[in-house]
């Protein structure tokens, strides 16, 4: 998956280019779609910075082999990101989870 494909997946679902992040909570890894989006005038990243950020996130999820989990999680999400409430998708990294929890 590329950053452009990730942006298209998010934009096609919610109509905005939302920011994303990967978060570790205790011994679990989550992919989060945040409430801020590129089209907002107050968005802190430029278009180039946003594209580079999505490319980095896409490289992680591709390397971890969790693209399908994220695609399904986004497509099946019942809620949209809203102020203070991200859409969180648990990532099952299998045996590789311990590599990222340290």
N, C-alpha and C positions, 0 to 999 in steps of 0.2 A: 504494500500500500504506500502511496505517496502522500505528501501533505495536501496536494490538490484534491486527491481522491477523498481524503479525510474531510476536508472542507466541504466538498460536494455532498458527502453523506450527511453531514450536519445541516448544511443549508437546505438540502432537499427535505429533510425532516421538519425543521423549524422555521425556515425562511430567513435565518440570520447566520452570520459566520461567527458562531460562539467560540470563545477561548476554551482550551482544554488543558488539563494537567493530569499528571500521574501522582498519586498520593499513597503513602504507606501509612496505615493505621494498625498499630500493633503488629500482628503477623500476617496482614492481608494487604494486597495491592489493589488499588482502585483506579479506574480511568474516570475522570470527572469532566463533564461538560459544564462549564461555568456560566454565570449569568451575564457577564460582559461580552460584547460582540463588536466586531470590526466596524460595522456601520454606525456605531454610536460616536457622537462627536467627542465624548470624554474617554474613549478607549485609549489606553496608555501606549499601545504599540502602533508603529507605522505599518503600512501594508507589507513592506519588505521584512520587517521584524516578525510580523504575524506569520508570513509564509515560511520563514526560517524556523520559527518555533514549531509550526505544524510538521515540517519536514523532520525535525528532531524527534518529536513524539511519534510520528509514523515509523521512523527507523527503529525505535524501541519496540513498538507493538508488532512490527514485522519480525524483528529478531526473536521476540518471545513467542511468536506463533499464535497470537491471540486476536488476529484480525477478525476472524469469524465471530468471536465472543463480542467484540465491540460493534460489529455490524448488526448483529442480532439485538444487542442491548439497546442500541440507538433506535433501530426500527421498531422495537417492541415497547419502548419507553412510553408510559402513559402520561407523564408530566413533562412540562418544558422547563428549562432552567428559568429561575426567577430570582430576584434580589435576595441574596443570602441563602439560596437553596440551589445547589448544583444537582445535576442528574449524575448519580454515581453508578458505575458498572463494576462489579467485582470481577477481577481477572484471576482465573485459575491458571497459574503457571506450572502446575504439577510439581514434579521433583525439583524444578528450577527455582521455586519460590525462595528457598533458603539462600540462594545466591544473592537475592535482592533485599533480604531482610536484615542483613548484618549491619 
